[in-house]
Structure formats: structure tokens, C-alpha cells
Amino acid sequence: MRIVLASSNSGKIAEFKAYLEGYEVLSYGEIMKPFEIEEYGKSFKENAIIKSRAVFQRLNDKNAVVLSDDSGISVPLLGGIPGIYSARFAGKDANAQKNLQLLVQKLKETGVEKTGAFYTAAIAISTDKGDFSVHGWMHGEAVTNPKGSNGFGYDPMFIPRGFDKTLGELPKSVKEQFSHRSRALKLALILLKTLIKDKK
């Protein structure tokens, strides 16, 4: 049974493949020409389902299992931004560094050095039986002094609850134990096993 990931984000793909060890996991770009998917949803869940469903339909394979993720960081002090716009916070041509710099700038403008923040991960699974989704969260603080080169995205400016180092400083093995995506993946794995069992 192949699990196809509806993502072209190398960081996310690596996390998924590591967690889903034992399954044949492919990014959709490995089996078809990547195409643009408009994320018009108003929540992480809606955008995750939009992506997994789009790839499932393009595959045109009733036996396919497509898994996608929509995730991001939210800062309540800033009204919840960047939220679902985390990946494109700095504009259409945004990259991880530009997004990080803009969020740091926004925080500095408030005069604080750190404030509460949380990551959300919504994982969607699309099969011929329909669309399913689960969520995972990770709470902590966003800081204006990014540190570390581990992880990706906003990791260098996020200190998870119970730690005194950013995700950018913590080893990948530590992050995988409690990250928002890991928590969502644990639930997704339960769904996957059920869906795959039904296909046998």
C-alpha cells in the first residue's frame, strides 16, 4: 500500500517518512508533475483536505491513500497571525527566512521579547472512502531572538513549553517526541491502519 504525500515541502516530507517507517511513502512530486493547489480554506483542516483531495483526484486511483498536512504558528498577542498564512506570511514569493524575519519584526513592534504562541497541525487523509482529518498542537513561546539551525520554518523563534531552548536548538529526535505534527501523526496512524485494513 502506497501512501502519497500531498506536499513538496522537503522538511515536512522528511518528518512524514521518518514517522511512517514501514510504509511505502512517496511525495506526490515523485509520481506526477507537481501542480499548484489553491488553498482557499479558512482553517488548517479545510486547507489540508483541499490538498489531499486534489492529489487523490489527480491520481485517479481508487486504491490510493493520500495524506496531507497544513500547519503553522499562531501568536495570540498579534491577533493569531500568521496562522493559516504561516507558509506565505511574507507574501507570494515568501520563503522560510523572510517569514521568520517578518514575524520577529511584528513581535518587536509590540515591545515584548517573548509571548505565548502555539503550533497547529491538521493532517488530512483522502481515500475512496472519503476525507478524514486529525489535529495536533504544541504550545510554548515565540521569541524575538531566533536561535539554532535545526528544524525549519519558525522553529528558531519558538520555545516549546517545558524547555528553555528553541526548536531550532533542540535535536530533531527531541522535537519528534512532542511536536504538533508528531501528535497529529499518532492519530493519523490509527486512521491509516483502519483504512488500509479495510482495503485488504
Summary of the structure (lengths in Angstrom):
residues: 200
radius of gyration: 17.0
end to end distance: 9.6
largest distance: 57.5
contacts: 652
relative contact order: 0.16
helix: 42%
strand: 25%
